Amino acid sequence: MIVNTADASKSPLNEDFARLAEIDWEQLPWKPELQSNIHSIDDLKQYLIIPSSEEKALREIIEHHPMNIPRYYLSLVDPSDPDDPIRKLCVPQAEELVVAGAMGETTKDPYGDDRHDKGNGILHKYGYTALVVSTEYCSMYCRHCFRKRLVGLSNDKTVENFKMAAHYIASHPEITNVVISGGDTMMLPTGVLRSMLDELKNIAHLNYVRIGTRTPVVYPLRFFDDELIDLLAEFNDTKTLYVPTHFNHPREITPIAEEAVKRIRATGVSVHNQAVLLKGVNDDTETLTELMNGLVRIGVNPYYLYQCMPVARVRHHFQVTLKRGIDLVDGARQRLDGYAKRFRYILGHDIGKIEVCGYTGDKLILKQIHARAGEEKQASRILIRQLNDTGGWLDDFEEAVL
C-alpha cells in the first residue's frame, strides 16, 4: 500500500522528499528503517527547506533536546507550509530556546516524577497504579514531550530493572494496574517486551496492564511485525491489556496508522487515545472535532485531552490558556456524538489528575479525579479558582469560592 503524503509539487523541494511518497511503509522491516531516521539539521536539509535565519537556533536546540524523526512521519509534513502542524510536532522550532515568558514559570518535572520515584524505573504516585519507565528511547522525539530530561537505559539494564520493578509491584497488593511507559516501550525488541510482560502475568492482584505508546502514530510499521502482534494477543488472553496511544492531529490518522490500529485491535486489545492540546497544532474547534471523529472511526476511544504541561522549552510555544482551552473543548463537544465526546480535558498535575470542567462567570471549575498515595480523600473534590485570561496551569489561578 502506498501512503499518500503531502503534495511535494507545492514547493521546489529536492527529490529525497518527493521519493518518500513512493515508499510502501508496510513492507519495510521496522528495525533497519530506524537507521534512516533524521537526527541532524544536515539530515533534515536533505528533505525540507530550512531558512538560513533559523538554522543556527535549530542547531543550538538539538544540543539541548535531540531530534529524531522517522522518514514515515516526515512524509506527513506539508513542505509548502512553514506553520504546518505536523512539522511543529517533529521539527525543532526556535521558540524552544525560550525558558521564561508571559505564560509564567516552567518546570522540569511538572508531574512530580522525582517525588514518586521508587527506583528501577518505577513511579508510584497513585496507590492503585504503578508506572514503569521501561526505556527512554522513542522512534520520534516529539517536540512537546514533558519528559525531555530523562536519560535512557540499555535494553539489558531495562530488563534487569523491570524484574526488580515487578518484585515491587508483586509486594504491593494495593496496585491493581500497571502502566508500562517511557520513552516508548513498543520500540524495545519483542523479546525484551515479552520478558517484561512475563514478569507481570502471574501477579494476581493486577487487574490489567497498559502499554503507553505513540508508535502507531509516528512509526506504525512496527505493528506489521507478526511476532509483536502474537505477543499482544497471547498476553491479553492471560491478563487484560490496553494500549493508550497519542494521536494529536487528524492528519496523523493515515491509512497505515489505521491498519496498525486494526492489527492491535484484532488481538482483543482495546486502544485509547491521550491527546495534548497544543497551540498551532490542534487549538481550533474544527481540528479537535475532526480528530475525535477520526479516532472513533478507526476504533480508538478518545480518553484524555491533556492541557500542555508547563515544561521548560515547551510551555511558551505550545501551551494554550486554560480559558481558551475550555472554549475550544466546549465548541468541539457541541459537534461530536456521544462516543466521540466522552474524552476528559485533564491537567496532569503533581497533586493528581484534575478534570477541567469549565467556568461559570469568573470562576474556574475543576474536579480532582486521582490523588497521590496517602491523600486519597482529595480525589473527587471540587476545586474553584478565580478565572483569568492568561493562566495555563492550576498554579496560575488563585483559590476562590462560588
Secondary structure, DSSP 8 states (H G I E B T S, - for coil): -------GGGTT--HHHHHHTT--GGGS-HHHHGGG-B-SHHHHHTTS---HHHHHHHHHHHHHS---B-HHHHTTS-TT-TT-HHHHHHS--GGGG--SSTT---BS-TT-TGGGB-STTEEEEETTEEEEEEES--SS--TT-TTTT-----HHHHHHHHHHHHHHHHT-TT--EEEEEES-GGGS-HHHHHHHHHHHTT-TT--EEEE---HHHH-GGGGG-HHHHHHHHHHHHHSEEEEEE---SGGG--HHHHHHHHHHHTTT-EEEEEEEE-TTTT-SHHHHHHHHHHHHHTT-EEEEEEE---BTTTHHHH---HHHHHHHHHHHHTTS-TTTT--EEEEEETTEEEEEEEEETTEEEEEE----TT-GGGTT-EEEEE--SS--SGGGS-B---
